[in-house]
Amino acid sequence: MARFQERAAWTNPSTDTGQSQMYGSLAQKLQGYAGTLMDVHQDVRIADAKEEASQADPREGELKNDVTVFGKTFNDIMIRSNQAAIKSDYSLRLEELYINNQDNPEGFKMAVEESKEASLANALPQTRQMLEIGYDNLAGGYSNQILAGEKRKALKEAELEQKNAVSRFQRDIERFIATGQDKSAYEEVAGLKTFLDSGDFTDEEKRVIIENTEKSINEQLRMNELETLLEAGGDNEVYQRIAEWTDDIPENYSPDEWSKFIRKADLYTGSYLTRKQNTQNMLSMEQTRQLSDLEISIRSGQGDPVTQQEMLDQFRDKGMSESKYVSLSTALNTSTKDSLELAQTYAGIDKVVQGDRATAGMYEAKDYDGYYANSVQLAKKNGTPLSNAQKAHFVTQTGHMPKPMLRQITSNLDSGVPELVEQASDLIDRLDDSHGFDIDKIPEKYYGLAHQFTTNSMYMPREQAMEKAREVTNPANKAVVEQRRMALQNKGGARKRAKSYMDVVTSEFGPNLPENIRSSITADYQGLYESLYMAGVDDEDVLEERVMKQIKKIWAKSEITDQPVMRYPYERYYGELGITAAKNDLLKRAQNAARVHHGYEGLKREDVILVGDDDTSRLVTSGQPSYLMYVKLPWGWTKLANPKTGNELRWGPPMDKLKYARQKAGEAAKKKSEHMIKKYETERMLNKRPETDWDELQQFGQ
């Protein structure tokens, strides 16, 4: 009965008024809740549309045949994405066409037309018209730039040709005046004026050119006058004439311009009189050549000192200046005193080259450079220049690449002579396998040129291989540089490339490397890989092999640290000191720094590691790198600071102990090769080298 009455209250209009109002209010609330639910549903559908659109390919996606809020939202996003993607694609394509056709307007126009349909093929009907307009506008802009560049180029060429023509007139005029052909000179002046009137010169430019030409004629006539007086022996008259000219400034000269000419006249007079005096005291040409040879032998420490002193005395009697005599006598005395020490050094290096590498670290770079340069010179003198195999063997045995060798490589590659380029490329190829060779010792552009030449030579003539190599490694070749840059980008972006490089490092060094070391090796690998690729080493197999060889030289196991590998391992630079002394010194310094800065005692040897950083890399070239010091404290690995300065603490072996260790190694080597030193010294005094110096290397030269 109660439920019936309640239902009646819903349907019977005569029901109590208050009860009707209550149910009406409830109905309004339910309608509001329904509206809210509809809004929430709509938001969800919009979010779903955005999510689906974000996963669709904007170049190949299709629009929804759906008029709901989901379809409208999806279609709006796809239209905008499609427009942006197509615009990005054709912008890159047009930029590439512009770079490749900057000197070819017609070629650019044809390429634009050919590329248009392919560039807009995936445009949606809703975006096609707007994208076509954008494509045409961008292409038109590039076309205008190319045409403007051609116009500027033509104007510059015309302007340069005019300047060159004026210069030719002026040079001929000066030459005719200097040789006394005044009539011919003034005919050239008339020709110059006619050329200026017919050319594209302003009135001011014509005035300046004619005025400068007249000045040049005036100055040359005066110099002719001085020369006539000097040849007649009128030295005093010359200086009197210059004095008269000094205050008599021509109207078309400024004081500074005239002062410069007076200084020129003074210098010419002084130079003439000096040449005249030298001619009077000059040795004969044959005597001059003999003196030059004598000076070379004295300053290079070669020859018999007694004979050399006798020859100096003879040249002094024949008119050699006293200052020259004193200079060469002093050099001879110094050379004689130093000859034994130099002979000992070169004898020791001889043993290193022939296989005894135990003492290789005791010699400085300048010792190896001098030994190598001397060996090259003597080999040429004997008619048997060092082969590339012998040079590479020298680097392998000594662990050092001489500066004269590097200069010869770069000079040969710059020469443009196919034979020399081939020789340098072959040497670089051999050096890649040498212990003492690091890729970064040769500038990247030369390394890339050598690689391209070697590759091209396999399938084309030598001259063509060289020209092609120079073309594709020229940094001014913007098209090639841009192609390489785009090729790197197409590998998938920086993150994808970094992962690819890290995969290579992991496969080579193993999966158990600490993450910080793996990241550091990867950074070195990526930097070297991409810089060599941009320089022209574009064969990926060769590139990966060469880069990994270099990485393994930089990163290797070291006994001084418990790390799996170390950047620039200690033993390579300080092997003479021994590992025990180095570890003791390293631990002592680390304990002191940990105590001062962190109040921590009890640091153990396994709690200390060395880390090679950019400063280490920079100092490697000096042969004495230093390393950052890290210690393991209770709260983790910490970089140490210098107790005195507060700066980051770096470690290198104690130089006094290192010097002593190298000295002891040198003394041992000296005793071991005394007989060789004596023979070497005797042969050098006779201006010869031991015949056995390179005997063991002959097998490498064939």
C-alpha positions, 0 to 999 in steps of 0.5 A, a space after each residue: 500500500 505504501 509503495 502504491 501511494 509513493 508511485 501515485 505521488 510521482 504520477 498524480 498531479 494532485 499530489 502534495 505540492 512540496 513532494 512534487 518540488 522535491 522530485 523535480 529537484 532530484 530530476 534536475 540533479 540526475 540530468 546534471 550528472 548525465 551531462 558530466 558523464 558525457 563530458 568525461 566520456 568526450 575527454 576520454 575519446 579525445 585522449 584516445 584520438 590523440 594517442 592513436 594519432 601519435 602512433 600513426 605515420 603522418 606520411 602514410 596515415 589515413 583519415 577517419 570516416 567518423 564525424 564523432 569527436 574521436 574522428 574529428 580530433 584524430 583527423 585534425 591531428 593527422 592533417 597537421 602532422 602530415 603537413 609538418 612531416 611533408 614540409 620537413 621532408 621537402 625542406 631538407 630535399 630542397 636544401 640538398 638540391 641547393 647545395 649541389 647546384 649553387 653554380 647551376 641555376 638550370 640544373 637546380 630548376 630541373 631537379 626541383 621539378 623532378 623532385 616535386 611530385 615525389 616530395 608531395 606524394 604522401 600529402 593529404 588532399 586537405 594539405 596538398 594545395 598549401 604544401 605545393 605553395 610552400 614548396 614553390 615558394 621555398 624553391 623560388 627563394 633558393 633559385 633567387 639565391 643561386 641567380 644572385 650568386 651567379 650575378 655577384 660572381 660575374 661582377 666580381 670576375 669582371 671587377 677582378 679582370 679590370 684590376 688585373 688589367 690595370 696592374 699589368 699596365 702599371 707593371 709594364 710602365 715601371 719596367 719600361 721606366 726602369 730600363 730607360 724606355 721612356 717612350 714605351 712607358 708613356 705609350 703604355 700610360 696613354 693605353 691605360 687612360 684609354 682602357 680606363 675610359 672604356 671600362 666600368 670605372 668611376 671618375 674617382 677611381 680613374 683619378 686615383 689610378 692615374 695619380 698612382 701611376 704618375 707617382 710610380 713613374 716619378 719615383 722610378 725616374 729618381 731611382 734611375 738617377 741615384 743608380 747612375 750616380 752610384 755606378 759613377 762612384 758618386 756616393 757623396 752626391 747620392 746622399 746630397 741628392 736625397 737630402 735635397 729631395 727630402 724637403 721638396 715634397 711634390 704637390 701630389 704627395 702627402 708628407 707620409 707618402 714622400 717620407 716612405 719614398 725617401 726611406 726607400 731611396 736610403 735603403 736602396 743606396 745602403 744596399 747598393 754600397 753594401 753589395 759593392 763592398 761585399 763584391 770587393 771582399 768576396 770569396 770565389 764561388 768555389 771557395 764559397 761552396 767549400 765554406 758552406 759545406 764546411 759550416 754544415 759539417 761543423 754545425 752537424 758534428 761531422 768530420 775531423 775537428 783538426 782538419 776543420 780547424 785548419 780549413 777555417 784558418 785558410 779561409 780566414 787568410 783568404 778574406 773570410 770575415 772575423 765574425 764568421 771565423 769566431 762563430 764557426 770556431 766556437 761551434 767547432 769547439 762545442 761540437 767536438 766536446 759534445 760528439 762523444 755524448 751524441 755518439 753514445 745516445 745514437 749508439 743506444 738508439 741503434 740498439 733500440 731500433 735493432 730490437 732491444 726495446 728495454 731502454 727505449 723510454 730513456 731517450 727524449 723525443 729530440 734524440 729520436 728526431 735527430 737520430 732519424 733525420 741523420 739516418 735519412 740524410 746518410 741513407 740518401 748520401 749512400 744512394 739507398 733511401 729508407 723504405 717505408 717498411 724501414 720507417 714503420 719499423 723505426 716507429 714500432 721499435 722506438 714507440 716514437 713518430 719523428 717530426 721529420 717523418 710527419 713533415 714528409 708525410 704531410 708535404 708529400 700529400 700536399 704536393 699533388 704529385 701522384 708518386 709522392 701521394 702514393 708513397 705517403 699513403 703507403 707509409 700511413 697504411 704501414 704505420 697503422 700497425 706500428 706500436 708507436 703510432 697514434 692516428 691523432 698524430 696525423 691531421 685528420 684531413 691527411 689521414 682521410 686523403 691517404 685512405 681515399 687514395 689507397 681505396 681509389 688506387 684499387 680500381 682506377 689509375 694513380 693520377 685519377 685516384 689522387 684527383 678523386 681523393 683530393 676532391 672528396 676530402 677537400 673541406 671546402 667541398 660543401 656538397 661532400 661535407 654535407 652528404 657525410 653529415 647527413 649520412 651520420 644523421 641517417 644512422 638514427 640520431 645521436 642516441 641511436 649512434 651512441 648505442 651502436 658505438 657502445 655495442 661495438 665497445 661491449 663486443 670488444 671489451 666484454 659485457 662486465 666493464 663498469 658503466 663509467 669506463 664503458 661510457 668513457 671508451 664509447 665517447 672516445 670511440 665515437 669522437 674518433 669514428 665520426 671525425 675520421 668519417 667526416 675527414 674521408 675515411 668512409 669505408 666502414 670496415 676499415 674505419 671500425 678496424 682502424 678506430 678500434 686499434 687506436 682505442 686499444 692503444 689508448 685503453 689497456 690493462 695496467 698493473 697500477 690499478 684494479 680497473 679492467 682497463 685504464 686510459 693511457 696505461 701507466 706502463 707505457 710512459 713510466 715503465 722504467 720506474 717499476 710498478 712497486 715504487 709507483 704503487 707505494 708513491 700513489 698510496 702515500 699521496 692518496 692517504 695524505 689527501 684523504 686524511 687532510 680533506 676527509 679525515 679518513 684513515 686506513 686507505 688501502 691500495 685497492 681503494 685507489 684508482 687513476 683516471 685518464 682525462 682530457 689533461 692526460 690526453 694533452 700531456 701524452 704528447 710530452 711523454 709525461 702524462 698525469 692522472 686524476 686520483 679517485 679513492 673509495 671512502 665509506 660513502 663512495 668513490 671520491 675525486 681527491 683534492 690537493 692538500 695544499 691548493 684545494 685543486 683536483 689532485 693529479 698523480 704522476 710518478 716522482 720525477 727524481 725517482 723516475 730520473 734515477 731509474 732512467 739514469 740506471 737503465 742508461 748506465 746499464 745500456 751504456 756498459 752493454 754497448 761500449 764497444 759499439 759506442 767506440 766504433 760509432 764515434 770513430 766512424 762519425 769522425 771519418 764522416 761515415 756511419 757503421 755499415 751494420 746500422 740498418 743491416 737487420 732492417 734490409 729485409 723490411 725494405 724489399 
